[in-house]
Amino acid sequence: MDVKERVSLPNYTKDNYPKTTRSAVLNKVFDIEMKDTPLPAMKPTDVLIKVMAVGICGSDVHYYDTGHIGDFVVKKPLILGHESSGIVVATGDEVTTVKRGDRVAIEPGVPCGHCNYCREGKYNLCPNMKFMATPPVDGDLSELIVYPQDFVFPIPDEMPYEIAALNEPFSVGVHVCQKLDVKPGTTAFISGMGAVGLLAILAFRQFGVDRIIVSDSEDLRLETAKKMGADEIIDIRKTDSLKEIMSLTNNEGVDYVMDASGNPAAEREDLRALKRGGKIAYVGVPTTDKIPLDIPFMTDHETQIFGIFRYANTYALGVKILAKHLDVLENLLTNYYSLDETRDALEETRTDKGGSLKVMIYPNEKLRS
């Protein structure tokens, strides 16, 4: 596909852009409505972005079909969407990092910048974080958004908007590798081949992991994992994953485990796939509040356990890595919808886990069909 497609650039400035924009709004469970929603006034360091591609995330689906994730509850109409890219339409007077016409990936979380977590560089833990599509903060399934320049990142001309939007789930895997201090020549097991798990294959490989084992129960996801570079795939419908991992590693286990499944049984079992001194990252959010873990195993193996919450300082690196793997990343893109078709896109993601991977919505021009 020619990624330098002609995209119209509205003739707006910081002084004359519209006061409202068209958005897909979740009123309540299963109720998506197209509305004109207000655009805020631009600050000197803000940019106006025409949103070009938004990937649907599992969290969007949870808000759509249940109205909550943990303590985050949809109490008033909410704009969904946080995996996105776009083109800069206008800039504030103090913007220096991007200019009108720049194509950008959009990091969806804006921290306060002043608390101790922010000052230490751990801004993903900022208690005042404003994260898109996390109630009560609106997302960006909108034609236009106003956003701080510090959280938009230029992308290469050859990178499609859809691939740039993948930088959000990809950043989770990059953050995992950084937290686990992943070393070259090692082994890793990734449980759960949704978009985050699939993209983590690329992240672990980029950080030098020599052998990557993955597991899932869907044929499409397992097939895609092989295309993404997994060395061994485990179909948990047919094979006991722990026994298979031990067989593949001479009963030693792996150096690193990343659980992206959120399945309570898997999260208990995945721990035991580690070798002595191994590290595990829990990314997937389970449906239950408490999961028993094998403390004797953990102490005997001196296991290191990491809870992972989003990411921090990954976006610029993510763009560089994704730019080197454009062809393989196309395997993750399966379905394309217009903004008017947002409800259909959410239903596709919710009901067809065996036939869809990353579903994209185009708030403006529909670039693929």
KOLGU-858692 format. One record per residue (C-alpha): x, y, z; residue in three letters. Coordinates in Angstrom, 1 decimal. Example, Ala and Ser with C-alpha at 12.3 -4.5 7.8 and 13.67 -1.06 7.14 Angstrom:
<rec xx="12.3" yy="-4.5" zz="7.8" code="ALA"/>
<rec xx="13.7" yy="-1.1" zz="7.1" code="SER"/>
REM end
This chain:
<rec xx="0.0" yy="0.0" zz="0.0" code="MET"/>
<rec xx="1.2" yy="3.6" zz="-0.8" code="ASP"/>
<rec xx="1.4" yy="5.1" zz="2.7" code="VAL"/>
<rec xx="1.9" yy="8.6" zz="1.3" code="LYS"/>
<rec xx="-1.8" yy="8.8" zz="0.5" code="GLU"/>
<rec xx="-3.2" yy="12.2" zz="0.0" code="ARG"/>
<rec xx="-4.9" yy="13.2" zz="3.2" code="VAL"/>
<rec xx="-6.7" yy="16.6" zz="3.2" code="SER"/>
<rec xx="-5.3" yy="19.1" zz="5.7" code="LEU"/>
<rec xx="-8.0" yy="21.4" zz="7.0" code="PRO"/>
<rec xx="-7.1" yy="25.1" zz="6.7" code="ASN"/>
<rec xx="-7.3" yy="25.7" zz="10.5" code="TYR"/>
<rec xx="-5.0" yy="27.7" zz="12.7" code="THR"/>
<rec xx="-4.8" yy="28.0" zz="16.5" code="LYS"/>
<rec xx="-7.2" yy="30.9" zz="16.2" code="ASP"/>
<rec xx="-9.9" yy="29.7" zz="13.8" code="ASN"/>
<rec xx="-10.4" yy="26.0" zz="14.4" code="TYR"/>
<rec xx="-13.9" yy="24.7" zz="15.2" code="PRO"/>
<rec xx="-15.3" yy="24.7" zz="18.7" code="LYS"/>
<rec xx="-16.7" yy="21.2" zz="18.3" code="THR"/>
<rec xx="-15.7" yy="18.0" zz="16.5" code="THR"/>
<rec xx="-17.5" yy="14.8" zz="15.6" code="ARG"/>
<rec xx="-16.9" yy="11.9" zz="17.9" code="SER"/>
<rec xx="-18.1" yy="8.4" zz="18.7" code="ALA"/>
<rec xx="-19.5" yy="8.5" zz="22.2" code="VAL"/>
<rec xx="-20.4" yy="5.6" zz="24.6" code="LEU"/>
<rec xx="-23.6" yy="6.8" zz="26.3" code="ASN"/>
<rec xx="-24.0" yy="3.5" zz="28.3" code="LYS"/>
<rec xx="-23.4" yy="-0.2" zz="27.8" code="VAL"/>
<rec xx="-23.8" yy="-1.1" zz="24.1" code="PHE"/>
<rec xx="-25.0" yy="2.4" zz="23.2" code="ASP"/>
<rec xx="-22.6" yy="4.3" zz="20.8" code="ILE"/>
<rec xx="-23.8" yy="7.6" zz="19.4" code="GLU"/>
<rec xx="-22.2" yy="10.0" zz="17.0" code="MET"/>
<rec xx="-22.1" yy="13.5" zz="18.6" code="LYS"/>
<rec xx="-20.6" yy="16.9" zz="18.2" code="ASP"/>
<rec xx="-18.3" yy="17.2" zz="21.2" code="THR"/>
<rec xx="-16.5" yy="20.4" zz="22.4" code="PRO"/>
<rec xx="-12.8" yy="21.0" zz="21.6" code="LEU"/>
<rec xx="-10.9" yy="22.8" zz="24.3" code="PRO"/>
<rec xx="-9.0" yy="26.0" zz="23.8" code="ALA"/>
<rec xx="-5.4" yy="25.5" zz="22.7" code="MET"/>
<rec xx="-2.6" yy="26.3" zz="25.1" code="LYS"/>
<rec xx="0.7" yy="27.7" zz="23.7" code="PRO"/>
<rec xx="2.3" yy="24.2" zz="23.9" code="THR"/>
<rec xx="-0.7" yy="22.3" zz="22.4" code="ASP"/>
<rec xx="-1.3" yy="21.0" zz="18.8" code="VAL"/>
<rec xx="-4.5" yy="20.4" zz="16.9" code="LEU"/>
<rec xx="-4.5" yy="16.9" zz="15.4" code="ILE"/>
<rec xx="-6.6" yy="15.4" zz="12.7" code="LYS"/>
<rec xx="-7.0" yy="11.8" zz="14.0" code="VAL"/>
<rec xx="-6.3" yy="9.3" zz="11.2" code="MET"/>
<rec xx="-6.3" yy="5.8" zz="12.7" code="ALA"/>
<rec xx="-7.5" yy="4.4" zz="16.1" code="VAL"/>
<rec xx="-7.0" yy="0.8" zz="17.1" code="GLY"/>
<rec xx="-9.6" yy="-0.9" zz="19.2" code="ILE"/>
<rec xx="-8.2" yy="-2.2" zz="22.5" code="CYS"/>
<rec xx="-9.7" yy="-4.8" zz="24.9" code="GLY"/>
<rec xx="-10.3" yy="-2.0" zz="27.4" code="SER"/>
<rec xx="-12.5" yy="-0.2" zz="24.9" code="ASP"/>
<rec xx="-14.6" yy="-3.4" zz="24.6" code="VAL"/>
<rec xx="-14.8" yy="-3.8" zz="28.3" code="HIS"/>
<rec xx="-16.2" yy="-0.3" zz="28.8" code="TYR"/>
<rec xx="-18.6" yy="-0.9" zz="25.8" code="TYR"/>
<rec xx="-20.0" yy="-4.2" zz="27.0" code="ASP"/>
<rec xx="-19.7" yy="-3.9" zz="30.9" code="THR"/>
<rec xx="-19.4" yy="-0.2" zz="31.6" code="GLY"/>
<rec xx="-16.4" yy="-0.6" zz="33.9" code="HIS"/>
<rec xx="-12.9" yy="-2.0" zz="34.5" code="ILE"/>
<rec xx="-12.1" yy="-2.4" zz="38.2" code="GLY"/>
<rec xx="-12.7" yy="0.9" zz="39.9" code="ASP"/>
<rec xx="-13.0" yy="2.8" zz="36.6" code="PHE"/>
<rec xx="-16.7" yy="3.2" zz="35.8" code="VAL"/>
<rec xx="-18.4" yy="4.9" zz="32.9" code="VAL"/>
<rec xx="-20.7" yy="7.3" zz="34.9" code="LYS"/>
<rec xx="-21.2" yy="9.8" zz="32.0" code="LYS"/>
<rec xx="-20.9" yy="9.7" zz="28.2" code="PRO"/>
<rec xx="-17.3" yy="8.8" zz="27.2" code="LEU"/>
<rec xx="-15.4" yy="9.0" zz="24.0" code="ILE"/>
<rec xx="-13.5" yy="5.7" zz="23.5" code="LEU"/>
<rec xx="-10.1" yy="5.1" zz="21.8" code="GLY"/>
<rec xx="-6.5" yy="5.5" zz="22.8" code="HIS"/>
<rec xx="-4.3" yy="3.7" zz="20.3" code="GLU"/>
<rec xx="-3.9" yy="6.4" zz="17.7" code="SER"/>
<rec xx="-2.1" yy="8.4" zz="15.1" code="SER"/>
<rec xx="-2.8" yy="11.5" zz="13.1" code="GLY"/>
<rec xx="-1.6" yy="14.6" zz="11.3" code="ILE"/>
<rec xx="-0.8" yy="18.0" zz="12.9" code="VAL"/>
<rec xx="-3.2" yy="20.6" zz="11.7" code="VAL"/>
<rec xx="-2.2" yy="23.6" zz="13.8" code="ALA"/>
<rec xx="0.3" yy="24.5" zz="16.6" code="THR"/>
<rec xx="0.4" yy="26.8" zz="19.5" code="GLY"/>
<rec xx="2.9" yy="29.6" zz="19.7" code="ASP"/>
<rec xx="5.4" yy="27.7" zz="21.9" code="GLU"/>
<rec xx="5.3" yy="24.4" zz="20.0" code="VAL"/>
<rec xx="8.8" yy="23.4" zz="18.9" code="THR"/>
<rec xx="8.8" yy="19.7" zz="18.4" code="THR"/>
<rec xx="6.3" yy="19.3" zz="15.5" code="VAL"/>
<rec xx="4.8" yy="21.5" zz="12.7" code="LYS"/>
<rec xx="1.7" yy="21.6" zz="10.6" code="ARG"/>
<rec xx="1.6" yy="18.6" zz="8.3" code="GLY"/>
<rec xx="3.7" yy="16.3" zz="10.5" code="ASP"/>
<rec xx="2.4" yy="12.8" zz="10.8" code="ARG"/>
<rec xx="2.5" yy="11.6" zz="14.4" code="VAL"/>
<rec xx="1.9" yy="8.8" zz="16.8" code="ALA"/>
<rec xx="-0.1" yy="9.9" zz="19.9" code="ILE"/>
<rec xx="0.8" yy="8.7" zz="23.4" code="GLU"/>
<rec xx="-2.5" yy="8.6" zz="25.2" code="PRO"/>
<rec xx="-1.5" yy="9.3" zz="28.8" code="GLY"/>
<rec xx="-0.7" yy="12.9" zz="30.0" code="VAL"/>
<rec xx="0.8" yy="12.9" zz="33.6" code="PRO"/>
<rec xx="0.9" yy="15.9" zz="35.9" code="CYS"/>
<rec xx="4.7" yy="16.3" zz="35.5" code="GLY"/>
<rec xx="5.1" yy="17.5" zz="39.1" code="HIS"/>
<rec xx="4.6" yy="14.6" zz="41.5" code="CYS"/>
<rec xx="7.5" yy="12.4" zz="42.8" code="ASN"/>
<rec xx="6.6" yy="9.6" zz="40.3" code="TYR"/>
<rec xx="6.8" yy="12.0" zz="37.4" code="CYS"/>
<rec xx="10.1" yy="13.6" zz="38.7" code="ARG"/>
<rec xx="11.6" yy="10.1" zz="38.9" code="GLU"/>
<rec xx="10.6" yy="9.3" zz="35.3" code="GLY"/>
<rec xx="7.9" yy="6.8" zz="36.4" code="LYS"/>
<rec xx="5.1" yy="8.9" zz="35.0" code="TYR"/>
<rec xx="2.9" yy="5.9" zz="34.2" code="ASN"/>
<rec xx="2.4" yy="5.7" zz="38.0" code="LEU"/>
<rec xx="1.3" yy="9.4" zz="38.3" code="CYS"/>
<rec xx="-1.8" yy="9.5" zz="40.5" code="PRO"/>
<rec xx="-3.1" yy="12.4" zz="38.4" code="ASN"/>
<rec xx="-2.6" yy="10.8" zz="35.0" code="MET"/>
<rec xx="-5.1" yy="11.7" zz="32.4" code="LYS"/>
<rec xx="-5.3" yy="8.6" zz="30.2" code="PHE"/>
<rec xx="-7.5" yy="8.6" zz="27.1" code="MET"/>
<rec xx="-10.7" yy="6.5" zz="27.3" code="ALA"/>
<rec xx="-10.3" yy="5.8" zz="31.0" code="THR"/>
<rec xx="-13.3" yy="7.3" zz="32.8" code="PRO"/>
<rec xx="-13.8" yy="10.2" zz="33.2" code="PRO"/>
<rec xx="-11.1" yy="11.2" zz="30.6" code="VAL"/>
<rec xx="-12.3" yy="11.1" zz="26.9" code="ASP"/>
<rec xx="-10.4" yy="9.2" zz="24.2" code="GLY"/>
<rec xx="-9.8" yy="10.2" zz="20.6" code="ASP"/>
<rec xx="-12.4" yy="8.5" zz="18.5" code="LEU"/>
<rec xx="-12.9" yy="12.0" zz="17.2" code="SER"/>
<rec xx="-12.2" yy="13.8" zz="14.0" code="GLU"/>
<rec xx="-10.0" yy="16.4" zz="15.8" code="LEU"/>
<rec xx="-8.3" yy="16.6" zz="19.2" code="ILE"/>
<rec xx="-6.2" yy="19.2" zz="21.0" code="VAL"/>
<rec xx="-3.2" yy="17.7" zz="22.6" code="TYR"/>
<rec xx="0.1" yy="18.6" zz="24.4" code="PRO"/>
<rec xx="3.2" yy="18.6" zz="22.1" code="GLN"/>
<rec xx="5.2" yy="16.5" zz="24.5" code="ASP"/>
<rec xx="3.1" yy="13.4" zz="23.8" code="PHE"/>
<rec xx="3.0" yy="13.4" zz="20.0" code="VAL"/>
<rec xx="5.9" yy="11.8" zz="18.1" code="PHE"/>
<rec xx="6.7" yy="12.2" zz="14.4" code="PRO"/>
<rec xx="6.6" yy="9.1" zz="12.3" code="ILE"/>
<rec xx="8.5" yy="8.3" zz="9.1" code="PRO"/>
<rec xx="6.8" yy="9.0" zz="5.7" code="ASP"/>
<rec xx="6.8" yy="5.3" zz="4.9" code="GLU"/>
<rec xx="5.0" yy="4.3" zz="8.1" code="MET"/>
<rec xx="1.2" yy="3.8" zz="7.7" code="PRO"/>
<rec xx="-1.0" yy="5.5" zz="10.2" code="TYR"/>
<rec xx="-2.3" yy="2.1" zz="11.2" code="GLU"/>
<rec xx="1.2" yy="0.9" zz="12.2" code="ILE"/>
<rec xx="1.9" yy="4.1" zz="14.1" code="ALA"/>
<rec xx="-1.3" yy="3.4" zz="16.2" code="ALA"/>
<rec xx="0.2" yy="0.0" zz="17.1" code="LEU"/>
<rec xx="2.9" yy="1.9" zz="19.1" code="ASN"/>
<rec xx="0.5" yy="2.0" zz="22.0" code="GLU"/>
<rec xx="0.2" yy="-1.7" zz="22.6" code="PRO"/>
<rec xx="3.8" yy="-2.2" zz="21.4" code="PHE"/>
<rec xx="5.0" yy="0.1" zz="24.2" code="SER"/>
<rec xx="3.7" yy="-2.3" zz="26.8" code="VAL"/>
<rec xx="6.2" yy="-5.0" zz="25.6" code="GLY"/>
<rec xx="9.0" yy="-2.5" zz="25.4" code="VAL"/>
<rec xx="8.3" yy="-1.4" zz="29.0" code="HIS"/>
<rec xx="8.3" yy="-5.1" zz="30.1" code="VAL"/>
<rec xx="11.7" yy="-5.6" zz="28.5" code="CYS"/>
<rec xx="13.0" yy="-2.5" zz="30.2" code="GLN"/>
<rec xx="11.6" yy="-3.4" zz="33.6" code="LYS"/>
<rec xx="12.9" yy="-7.0" zz="33.4" code="LEU"/>
<rec xx="16.3" yy="-5.8" zz="32.1" code="ASP"/>
<rec xx="16.1" yy="-8.3" zz="29.3" code="VAL"/>
<rec xx="19.5" yy="-9.6" zz="28.2" code="LYS"/>
<rec xx="20.7" yy="-11.0" zz="24.8" code="PRO"/>
<rec xx="20.9" yy="-14.8" zz="24.4" code="GLY"/>
<rec xx="18.1" yy="-15.6" zz="26.7" code="THR"/>
<rec xx="14.7" yy="-17.4" zz="26.6" code="THR"/>
<rec xx="11.2" yy="-16.0" zz="27.1" code="ALA"/>
<rec xx="7.7" yy="-17.3" zz="27.3" code="PHE"/>
<rec xx="4.7" yy="-15.1" zz="26.4" code="ILE"/>
<rec xx="1.3" yy="-16.2" zz="27.5" code="SER"/>
<rec xx="-1.6" yy="-14.8" zz="25.5" code="GLY"/>
<rec xx="-1.4" yy="-13.7" zz="21.9" code="MET"/>
<rec xx="-3.7" yy="-10.7" zz="21.7" code="GLY"/>
<rec xx="-2.2" yy="-7.6" zz="20.2" code="ALA"/>
<rec xx="0.0" yy="-6.9" zz="23.3" code="VAL"/>
<rec xx="1.4" yy="-10.4" zz="23.3" code="GLY"/>
<rec xx="2.0" yy="-10.5" zz="19.6" code="LEU"/>
<rec xx="3.8" yy="-7.2" zz="19.6" code="LEU"/>
<rec xx="5.8" yy="-8.3" zz="22.6" code="ALA"/>
<rec xx="7.4" yy="-11.0" zz="20.4" code="ILE"/>
<rec xx="8.9" yy="-8.2" zz="18.4" code="LEU"/>
<rec xx="10.0" yy="-6.3" zz="21.6" code="ALA"/>
<rec xx="11.7" yy="-9.3" zz="23.2" code="PHE"/>
<rec xx="13.5" yy="-10.1" zz="19.9" code="ARG"/>
<rec xx="14.7" yy="-6.5" zz="19.6" code="GLN"/>
<rec xx="16.1" yy="-6.7" zz="23.2" code="PHE"/>
<rec xx="18.1" yy="-9.8" zz="22.2" code="GLY"/>
<rec xx="16.1" yy="-12.8" zz="23.4" code="VAL"/>
<rec xx="17.3" yy="-15.8" zz="21.5" code="ASP"/>
<rec xx="14.3" yy="-18.1" zz="21.9" code="ARG"/>
<rec xx="10.7" yy="-17.1" zz="22.3" code="ILE"/>
<rec xx="7.9" yy="-19.6" zz="23.2" code="ILE"/>
<rec xx="4.2" yy="-18.4" zz="23.1" code="VAL"/>
<rec xx="0.8" yy="-19.9" zz="23.9" code="SER"/>
<rec xx="-2.8" yy="-19.2" zz="23.0" code="ASP"/>
<rec xx="-6.0" yy="-21.1" zz="22.1" code="SER"/>
<rec xx="-6.9" yy="-19.4" zz="18.8" code="GLU"/>
<rec xx="-5.5" yy="-20.6" zz="15.4" code="ASP"/>
<rec xx="-5.3" yy="-17.1" zz="13.9" code="LEU"/>
<rec xx="-3.3" yy="-15.8" zz="16.9" code="ARG"/>
<rec xx="-0.9" yy="-18.7" zz="16.9" code="LEU"/>
<rec xx="-0.4" yy="-18.5" zz="13.2" code="GLU"/>
<rec xx="0.3" yy="-14.8" zz="13.5" code="THR"/>
<rec xx="2.7" yy="-15.4" zz="16.3" code="ALA"/>
<rec xx="4.9" yy="-17.5" zz="14.0" code="LYS"/>
<rec xx="4.8" yy="-14.7" zz="11.4" code="LYS"/>
<rec xx="5.9" yy="-12.3" zz="14.1" code="MET"/>
<rec xx="8.9" yy="-14.4" zz="14.9" code="GLY"/>
<rec xx="7.9" yy="-16.8" zz="17.7" code="ALA"/>
<rec xx="10.2" yy="-19.9" zz="17.7" code="ASP"/>
<rec xx="7.7" yy="-22.3" zz="19.3" code="GLU"/>
<rec xx="3.9" yy="-22.0" zz="19.6" code="ILE"/>
<rec xx="1.8" yy="-23.9" zz="22.1" code="ILE"/>
<rec xx="-1.9" yy="-24.5" zz="21.5" code="ASP"/>
<rec xx="-3.3" yy="-24.8" zz="25.0" code="ILE"/>
<rec xx="-6.3" yy="-26.6" zz="23.7" code="ARG"/>
<rec xx="-4.1" yy="-29.6" zz="22.8" code="LYS"/>
<rec xx="-1.0" yy="-29.3" zz="25.0" code="THR"/>
<rec xx="-0.1" yy="-28.6" zz="28.6" code="ASP"/>
<rec xx="1.9" yy="-25.4" zz="28.3" code="SER"/>
<rec xx="4.1" yy="-26.0" zz="31.4" code="LEU"/>
<rec xx="5.0" yy="-29.5" zz="30.4" code="LYS"/>
<rec xx="5.8" yy="-28.3" zz="26.8" code="GLU"/>
<rec xx="8.0" yy="-25.5" zz="28.1" code="ILE"/>
<rec xx="9.9" yy="-27.8" zz="30.3" code="MET"/>
<rec xx="10.4" yy="-30.2" zz="27.5" code="SER"/>
<rec xx="11.7" yy="-27.4" zz="25.2" code="LEU"/>
<rec xx="14.1" yy="-26.2" zz="27.9" code="THR"/>
<rec xx="15.5" yy="-29.5" zz="29.2" code="ASN"/>
<rec xx="13.4" yy="-29.0" zz="32.4" code="ASN"/>
<rec xx="15.2" yy="-25.8" zz="33.2" code="GLU"/>
<rec xx="12.5" yy="-23.2" zz="32.4" code="GLY"/>
<rec xx="12.8" yy="-19.8" zz="30.8" code="VAL"/>
<rec xx="14.6" yy="-16.6" zz="31.8" code="ASP"/>
<rec xx="11.5" yy="-14.4" zz="31.4" code="TYR"/>
<rec xx="7.8" yy="-14.8" zz="31.4" code="VAL"/>
<rec xx="5.2" yy="-12.3" zz="30.3" code="MET"/>
<rec xx="1.6" yy="-13.0" zz="31.0" code="ASP"/>
<rec xx="-0.6" yy="-11.1" zz="28.7" code="ALA"/>
<rec xx="-3.5" yy="-13.5" zz="29.0" code="SER"/>
<rec xx="-5.2" yy="-12.2" zz="32.1" code="GLY"/>
<rec xx="-6.4" yy="-15.8" zz="32.7" code="ASN"/>
<rec xx="-6.3" yy="-16.7" zz="36.4" code="PRO"/>
<rec xx="-5.3" yy="-20.3" zz="35.8" code="ALA"/>
<rec xx="-2.6" yy="-19.3" zz="33.4" code="ALA"/>
<rec xx="-1.2" yy="-16.6" zz="35.7" code="GLU"/>
<rec xx="-0.8" yy="-19.2" zz="38.4" code="ARG"/>
<rec xx="0.8" yy="-21.7" zz="36.1" code="GLU"/>
<rec xx="3.0" yy="-19.3" zz="34.2" code="ASP"/>
<rec xx="5.1" yy="-18.6" zz="37.3" code="LEU"/>
<rec xx="6.3" yy="-22.2" zz="37.3" code="ARG"/>
<rec xx="7.7" yy="-21.9" zz="33.7" code="ALA"/>
<rec xx="10.6" yy="-19.8" zz="35.1" code="LEU"/>
<rec xx="14.1" yy="-21.1" zz="35.7" code="LYS"/>
<rec xx="15.8" yy="-20.3" zz="39.0" code="ARG"/>
<rec xx="16.3" yy="-16.6" zz="39.3" code="GLY"/>
<rec xx="13.9" yy="-15.9" zz="36.5" code="GLY"/>
<rec xx="11.6" yy="-12.9" zz="36.1" code="LYS"/>
<rec xx="7.9" yy="-12.7" zz="35.4" code="ILE"/>
<rec xx="5.9" yy="-9.7" zz="34.2" code="ALA"/>
<rec xx="2.1" yy="-9.7" zz="34.8" code="TYR"/>
<rec xx="0.4" yy="-7.5" zz="32.2" code="VAL"/>
<rec xx="-3.0" yy="-9.1" zz="31.6" code="GLY"/>
<rec xx="-5.7" yy="-8.0" zz="34.1" code="VAL"/>
<rec xx="-7.6" yy="-11.0" zz="35.5" code="PRO"/>
<rec xx="-11.4" yy="-11.1" zz="36.1" code="THR"/>
<rec xx="-10.9" yy="-11.9" zz="39.8" code="THR"/>
<rec xx="-9.3" yy="-9.7" zz="42.5" code="ASP"/>
<rec xx="-7.1" yy="-12.4" zz="44.0" code="LYS"/>
<rec xx="-5.0" yy="-15.2" zz="42.5" code="ILE"/>
<rec xx="-3.0" yy="-17.6" zz="44.8" code="PRO"/>
<rec xx="0.7" yy="-17.9" zz="43.9" code="LEU"/>
<rec xx="3.1" yy="-20.6" zz="44.8" code="ASP"/>
<rec xx="5.2" yy="-18.9" zz="47.5" code="ILE"/>
<rec xx="7.4" yy="-22.0" zz="48.2" code="PRO"/>
<rec xx="8.3" yy="-22.1" zz="44.5" code="PHE"/>
<rec xx="9.0" yy="-18.3" zz="44.4" code="MET"/>
<rec xx="11.3" yy="-18.5" zz="47.4" code="THR"/>
<rec xx="13.1" yy="-21.6" zz="46.3" code="ASP"/>
<rec xx="13.7" yy="-20.2" zz="42.8" code="HIS"/>
<rec xx="14.3" yy="-16.6" zz="44.0" code="GLU"/>
<rec xx="11.7" yy="-15.5" zz="41.5" code="THR"/>
<rec xx="11.4" yy="-11.8" zz="40.6" code="GLN"/>
<rec xx="7.8" yy="-10.6" zz="40.0" code="ILE"/>
<rec xx="6.9" yy="-7.4" zz="38.2" code="PHE"/>
<rec xx="3.4" yy="-5.9" zz="37.9" code="GLY"/>
<rec xx="3.2" yy="-3.9" zz="34.7" code="ILE"/>
<rec xx="1.1" yy="-0.7" zz="34.4" code="PHE"/>
<rec xx="1.1" yy="0.7" zz="30.9" code="ARG"/>
<rec xx="4.5" yy="2.2" zz="30.1" code="TYR"/>
<rec xx="6.8" yy="5.2" zz="30.4" code="ALA"/>
<rec xx="9.4" yy="6.8" zz="28.1" code="ASN"/>
<rec xx="8.8" yy="4.2" zz="25.3" code="THR"/>
<rec xx="7.2" yy="6.1" zz="22.4" code="TYR"/>
<rec xx="10.2" yy="7.5" zz="20.6" code="ALA"/>
<rec xx="12.0" yy="4.1" zz="20.8" code="LEU"/>
<rec xx="8.8" yy="2.3" zz="19.7" code="GLY"/>
<rec xx="8.5" yy="4.4" zz="16.5" code="VAL"/>
<rec xx="12.1" yy="3.5" zz="15.6" code="LYS"/>
<rec xx="11.6" yy="-0.2" zz="16.2" code="ILE"/>
<rec xx="8.3" yy="-0.4" zz="14.4" code="LEU"/>
<rec xx="9.8" yy="1.5" zz="11.4" code="ALA"/>
<rec xx="12.1" yy="-1.5" zz="10.8" code="LYS"/>
<rec xx="9.4" yy="-4.1" zz="10.7" code="HIS"/>
<rec xx="6.6" yy="-2.6" zz="8.6" code="LEU"/>
<rec xx="5.9" yy="-5.7" zz="6.5" code="ASP"/>
<rec xx="5.6" yy="-8.1" zz="9.4" code="VAL"/>
<rec xx="3.4" yy="-5.7" zz="11.3" code="LEU"/>
<rec xx="0.8" yy="-5.8" zz="8.5" code="GLU"/>
<rec xx="-0.1" yy="-9.3" zz="9.8" code="ASN"/>
<rec xx="-1.8" yy="-7.7" zz="12.8" code="LEU"/>
<rec xx="-4.2" yy="-5.5" zz="10.9" code="LEU"/>
<rec xx="-7.4" yy="-7.4" zz="10.0" code="THR"/>
<rec xx="-10.5" yy="-5.1" zz="10.0" code="ASN"/>
<rec xx="-11.2" yy="-1.5" zz="9.0" code="TYR"/>
<rec xx="-14.2" yy="0.7" zz="9.9" code="TYR"/>
<rec xx="-15.3" yy="4.3" zz="9.5" code="SER"/>
<rec xx="-16.1" yy="6.5" zz="12.5" code="LEU"/>
<rec xx="-19.8" yy="5.9" zz="11.8" code="ASP"/>
<rec xx="-19.2" yy="2.2" zz="12.1" code="GLU"/>
<rec xx="-17.6" yy="2.3" zz="15.6" code="THR"/>
<rec xx="-20.3" yy="0.1" zz="17.1" code="ARG"/>
<rec xx="-19.7" yy="-2.5" zz="14.4" code="ASP"/>
<rec xx="-15.9" yy="-2.3" zz="15.1" code="ALA"/>
<rec xx="-16.5" yy="-2.9" zz="18.8" code="LEU"/>
<rec xx="-18.8" yy="-5.8" zz="18.1" code="GLU"/>
<rec xx="-16.2" yy="-7.3" zz="15.7" code="GLU"/>
<rec xx="-13.6" yy="-7.1" zz="18.4" code="THR"/>
<rec xx="-15.9" yy="-8.4" zz="21.1" code="ARG"/>
<rec xx="-17.4" yy="-11.4" zz="19.3" code="THR"/>
<rec xx="-14.8" yy="-12.6" zz="16.7" code="ASP"/>
<rec xx="-11.6" yy="-13.3" zz="18.6" code="LYS"/>
<rec xx="-10.9" yy="-16.1" zz="16.3" code="GLY"/>
<rec xx="-11.2" yy="-14.1" zz="13.1" code="GLY"/>
<rec xx="-9.8" yy="-10.6" zz="14.0" code="SER"/>
<rec xx="-6.7" yy="-9.2" zz="15.5" code="LEU"/>
<rec xx="-6.3" yy="-5.5" zz="15.4" code="LYS"/>
<rec xx="-9.4" yy="-3.6" zz="14.3" code="VAL"/>
<rec xx="-8.9" yy="-0.1" zz="13.1" code="MET"/>
<rec xx="-11.3" yy="2.9" zz="13.0" code="ILE"/>
<rec xx="-10.8" yy="5.9" zz="10.7" code="TYR"/>
<rec xx="-12.2" yy="9.1" zz="12.3" code="PRO"/>
<rec xx="-11.7" yy="10.9" zz="8.9" code="ASN"/>
<rec xx="-10.7" yy="9.4" zz="5.5" code="GLU"/>
<rec xx="-11.1" yy="5.7" zz="5.4" code="LYS"/>
<rec xx="-7.6" yy="4.6" zz="4.2" code="LEU"/>
<rec xx="-8.3" yy="0.9" zz="3.9" code="ARG"/>
<rec xx="-11.3" yy="-1.4" zz="3.4" code="SER"/>
REM end
